[in-house]
Amino acid sequence: MDNLQTEIQRAEEMRSSGQYPVVNLNIFDAIAYLELSDWTLEHEQDVLEKYTKYLDDINNLSKTKKEQYLHAIKKIEIQKNHSLEQEDPYMLTLYMEGKRQYAIDYLLKNQKYPLDTLTREKIIVSHKKLLDGTSSQKYIKNDYRQDNLAYVCKSGRGDLQIHYFSLPCEDIEESIMNLTVYYNSTIHDNYTLIKPTIIHGLVGALQVFNDGNTRFARTLQALKTYELTERNLGYYFPTPAFYTSDAYFDYREQYRNKIADIAINPDNESWNNWVNFNLNRIEDQIFYMDNKVKKFTKS
């Protein structure tokens, strides 16, 4: 206990020293006044054209093949989502075999009309389901992070260097409330691919959990993309037709750095850079997945 108290005191001293940035709730004000650049909006339109072509190719599958495809990509996404965070592939296989309900399934099952209803309870329960059975399951005993020890290291460096401290735990409840308000609002809803990436960035930057923050962020991105695909584009699928985790494997360092940028300085430039980085990853994944659909069509 004495060691823990010493560690907490040291972390608080470092946090309050002013030497390191600390994530705060102003990130939500930045979202409220976010100005998307012309390039960002043009970029989304370009990627959206490719995305709708991919969705058309799925719709051209037979009913049986469509169900098989959607089921397969969901299972692959669950594996890739955890693998991106260096989970053991062998243990992941055991996790997949013994899992009764995955986070994405829980969220889909508990979504009522309208699809965009996200609550504190759904966030807490789905995050626990996300980590249950993984190497990070020890963290699910609490609803969220209970201390201010959490910090993010500078990526791409061999030595330990603190980049910034996560949101203070006393602000976590308010941040969860603000997240649900934004998620459930119509703000940015007309941007089918952009709003999900903003939600992804918010969850990744806030770091309200001891572990699994970016895994949960990618899960919510898939869910919101699924909802806006139906609402804005008129494509109706029983489960999401698109996931992004696989697209980040070759860009891990950039991915972490872009999240750090919006965590430390959530201005228009950082957010537009984050969105465009993600649109590039989405475009990569569309190209990869559309090839898979075409091969599956011929099988």
C-alpha positions in Angstrom: 0.0 0.0 0.0 2.9 2.4 0.9 4.4 1.7 -2.5 1.1 2.4 -4.3 0.7 5.7 -2.3 4.2 6.7 -3.2 3.5 6.0 -6.9 0.3 7.9 -6.8 1.9 10.9 -5.1 4.8 10.9 -7.7 2.3 10.7 -10.6 0.3 13.6 -9.1 3.5 15.6 -8.7 4.5 15.0 -12.3 0.9 15.7 -13.5 0.7 19.0 -11.7 4.3 20.1 -12.5 3.3 21.6 -15.8 6.0 19.7 -17.6 3.6 17.3 -19.3 0.3 18.0 -21.1 -2.8 16.7 -19.4 -5.9 15.7 -21.4 -9.0 17.7 -20.4 -12.6 18.1 -21.2 -12.0 21.0 -23.6 -11.7 18.4 -26.3 -15.5 18.4 -26.4 -15.6 22.1 -26.9 -13.2 21.6 -29.9 -15.7 19.1 -31.4 -18.6 21.5 -30.9 -16.8 24.2 -32.9 -14.9 21.9 -35.3 -14.4 23.3 -38.8 -13.8 20.6 -41.4 -11.6 21.8 -44.2 -12.6 21.8 -47.8 -10.0 19.1 -48.4 -11.4 16.9 -45.6 -14.9 17.2 -47.1 -13.7 16.5 -50.6 -11.6 13.6 -49.3 -14.6 12.0 -47.7 -16.7 12.3 -50.9 -14.0 10.6 -52.8 -13.7 7.7 -50.3 -17.5 7.6 -50.0 -17.8 6.8 -53.7 -15.5 3.8 -53.3 -17.3 2.8 -50.2 -20.7 2.7 -51.9 -19.3 0.6 -54.7 -18.0 -1.8 -52.1 -21.5 -2.0 -50.5 -23.0 -2.6 -53.9 -20.7 -5.5 -54.5 -21.9 -7.0 -51.1 -25.5 -6.5 -52.1 -24.9 -8.4 -55.3 -24.0 -11.5 -53.3 -26.6 -14.1 -52.8 -28.5 -14.0 -49.5 -26.5 -17.0 -48.2 -23.1 -15.7 -49.3 -23.9 -12.2 -47.9 -24.7 -13.7 -44.5 -21.5 -15.8 -44.6 -19.4 -12.8 -45.7 -20.8 -10.5 -42.9 -20.3 -13.2 -40.3 -16.7 -13.8 -41.5 -15.5 -10.2 -41.5 -17.0 -9.7 -38.0 -15.0 -12.6 -36.6 -11.9 -11.4 -38.4 -12.3 -7.9 -37.1 -12.6 -9.1 -33.5 -9.3 -10.9 -33.9 -7.6 -8.0 -35.7 -8.9 -5.5 -33.2 -7.1 -7.4 -30.3 -4.1 -8.4 -32.4 -3.4 -4.7 -33.2 -2.7 -4.3 -29.4 -0.3 -7.3 -29.4 -2.6 -9.9 -28.0 -1.3 -13.5 -28.2 -2.8 -15.1 -31.4 -3.0 -18.5 -29.6 -4.9 -17.0 -26.7 -7.1 -15.0 -29.1 -8.2 -18.3 -30.7 -9.2 -19.7 -27.3 -10.9 -16.4 -26.5 -12.9 -16.7 -29.7 -13.9 -20.3 -29.0 -15.2 -19.7 -25.5 -16.8 -16.3 -25.9 -20.6 -16.2 -25.5 -21.1 -12.6 -26.6 -18.7 -10.1 -28.1 -18.9 -6.4 -27.5 -20.1 -5.6 -31.0 -22.9 -8.2 -30.7 -23.9 -6.8 -27.4 -24.1 -3.3 -28.8 -26.0 -4.4 -31.8 -28.5 -6.5 -29.8 -29.1 -3.7 -27.4 -29.5 -0.9 -29.9 -33.1 0.2 -30.1 -34.6 2.4 -32.8 -33.1 4.9 -33.4 -29.9 3.0 -33.8 -27.8 5.8 -32.3 -28.8 5.3 -28.7 -25.6 4.9 -26.6 -25.8 5.0 -22.8 -23.3 4.9 -20.0 -24.4 1.4 -19.2 -23.8 0.2 -22.8 -20.3 1.8 -22.7 -19.3 0.1 -19.5 -20.8 -3.3 -20.2 -19.6 -3.5 -23.8 -16.0 -2.5 -22.7 -16.0 -5.3 -20.1 -17.2 -7.8 -22.8 -14.4 -6.5 -25.1 -11.7 -7.3 -22.6 -13.2 -10.4 -20.9 -11.0 -13.4 -21.7 -8.0 -11.3 -23.0 -4.7 -10.5 -21.3 -6.3 -7.3 -20.0 -9.4 -8.8 -18.3 -8.0 -7.9 -14.9 -9.1 -4.3 -15.6 -12.8 -5.1 -15.9 -13.4 -5.2 -12.1 -13.9 -1.5 -12.2 -16.2 0.4 -14.6 -13.3 2.7 -15.6 -9.9 4.0 -14.5 -9.9 4.8 -10.8 -6.6 6.7 -10.5 -4.5 9.4 -12.1 -1.5 7.2 -12.8 -2.3 6.8 -16.5 0.1 8.4 -19.0 0.9 7.8 -22.6 4.5 7.4 -23.7 6.0 8.9 -26.8 5.7 6.3 -29.6 8.6 5.1 -31.6 11.1 5.5 -28.8 13.1 2.8 -27.0 13.4 4.6 -23.6 10.4 5.6 -21.4 9.4 9.1 -22.1 6.0 10.5 -21.0 4.1 12.2 -23.8 1.0 13.3 -21.9 -1.2 12.3 -18.9 -4.7 10.9 -19.5 -7.9 12.6 -18.5 -8.0 13.0 -14.6 -10.3 10.3 -13.2 -12.5 12.8 -11.5 -13.6 14.0 -15.0 -14.3 10.5 -16.4 -18.0 10.4 -15.6 -18.5 13.8 -17.3 -16.5 12.7 -20.3 -18.6 9.5 -20.7 -21.8 11.7 -20.5 -20.4 14.1 -23.1 -19.4 11.2 -25.3 -22.9 9.8 -25.3 -24.4 13.2 -26.0 -22.2 13.6 -29.1 -22.7 10.1 -30.2 -26.4 10.3 -30.0 -26.6 13.9 -31.4 -27.2 14.7 -35.1 -24.0 16.8 -35.1 -21.8 15.7 -38.1 -24.4 12.9 -38.9 -24.4 13.9 -42.5 -20.7 12.9 -42.8 -21.0 9.1 -43.0 -17.3 8.3 -42.6 -16.1 11.4 -40.7 -18.3 11.3 -37.6 -17.3 7.7 -36.8 -13.6 8.7 -37.0 -14.2 11.6 -34.6 -15.8 9.2 -32.1 -12.8 6.9 -32.6 -10.5 9.8 -31.8 -12.4 11.0 -28.8 -12.3 7.6 -27.1 -8.7 7.0 -28.0 -7.7 10.5 -26.6 -9.7 10.4 -23.4 -8.3 7.1 -22.2 -11.0 6.6 -19.6 -10.2 2.9 -19.2 -7.0 1.2 -17.9 -6.7 -0.7 -21.1 -8.7 -1.4 -24.3 -9.4 2.3 -25.1 -8.5 2.2 -28.8 -10.0 -1.3 -29.2 -13.3 0.1 -27.8 -12.8 3.2 -30.0 -12.6 1.1 -33.2 -15.7 -0.9 -32.1 -17.7 2.3 -31.7 -16.4 3.5 -35.1 -17.7 0.3 -36.7 -21.1 0.7 -35.0 -21.6 4.4 -35.9 -20.5 3.7 -39.5 -23.1 0.9 -39.7 -25.8 3.2 -38.4 -24.9 6.1 -40.7 -24.6 3.8 -43.7 -28.2 2.8 -43.2 -29.5 6.3 -42.5 -27.6 8.3 -45.1 -26.9 5.8 -47.8 -29.9 3.4 -47.5 -27.9 0.2 -47.2 -29.5 -2.3 -44.8 -27.4 -5.1 -43.5 -28.0 -7.3 -40.4 -24.5 -6.5 -39.1 -21.8 -4.0 -40.0 -20.3 -4.5 -43.5 -17.1 -2.6 -42.8 -14.4 -2.5 -40.1 -11.0 -0.8 -40.0 -8.6 -2.5 -37.4 -6.7 -4.3 -40.1 -5.8 -1.1 -41.9 -3.8 0.3 -38.9 -1.2 -2.5 -38.6 1.4 -0.8 -40.9 0.7 2.6 -39.4 0.9 1.9 -35.6 3.2 4.8 -34.8 1.4 7.3 -36.9 -1.9 6.1 -35.5 -0.7 6.7 -31.9 0.8 10.0 -32.8 -2.3 11.3 -34.4 -4.3 10.4 -31.3 -1.7 12.1 -29.2 -2.1 15.3 -31.3 -5.8 15.6 -30.7 -5.4 14.6 -27.0 -2.8 17.4 -26.4 -4.0 20.0 -28.8 -7.5 19.3 -30.1 -7.7 22.2 -32.6 -9.1 22.2 -36.1 -5.7 21.3 -37.6 -5.2 18.3 -35.4 -8.7 17.0 -36.0 -8.6 17.5 -39.7 -5.3 15.7 -39.8 -6.8 12.8 -37.8 -9.8 12.6 -40.0 -7.8 12.5 -43.2 -5.4 10.0 -41.8 -8.4 7.7 -41.1 -10.0 8.4 -44.5 -6.7 7.1 -46.0 -6.9 4.0 -43.9 -10.6 3.5 -44.8 -9.7 3.8 -48.5 -6.9 1.2 -48.1 -9.3 -1.2 -46.4 -12.1 -0.7 -49.0 -9.7 -1.6 -51.7 -8.6 -4.7 -49.8 -12.1 -5.8 -48.8 -13.6 -5.2 -52.2 -11.1 -7.6 -53.7 -12.2 -10.2 -51.2 -15.8 -9.7 -52.0 -15.1 -10.2 -55.7 -13.1 -13.4 -55.1 -15.9 -14.6 -52.9 -18.4 -13.9 -55.6 -16.5 -16.2 -58.0 -16.0 -19.0 -55.5 
